[in-house]
Amino acid sequence: MLNTVLLEGLIDSYKWSKNKTGFYVTITQKRKFGNQTFTDYYVIYANDQLGLELEKYVLEHEYLAVKGSLTTYQDKKSKVWKTQILAEKILVRK
């Protein structure tokens, strides 16, 4: 199942995959519900040339906005279904 998403948030962490084929970035968003504040974490990944561009971008910025596709997958170890965003374009804030 693929859905187009626009997502932005503060960069929390980033790393290359073990085999160096994909670059992963975790961003956070804070939202308030009543008196409580919740933090949501989103994983964004990019392959090939966009992965290199994403790495360069996160080293120079603390905030990230992307357009991408929401994908679901089953974690091999935990067998839990998870979601991640395949980045298609880095959106630059002005």
SULHU-V769564 format. One line per field, one symbol per residue. psi: psi as a letter, one per 40 degrees, with the letter a starting at -180 (. if undefined). A space follows every 50 residues. Layout:
BEGIN
psi: ???
END
This chain:
BEGIN
psi: hhhhihhiihhdiiiiidefeihhhhiihiihhbeihihhhhhhiiibdd dddddddddeiehhhihahhiiihhddeehhiiihhhdhhhhi.
END
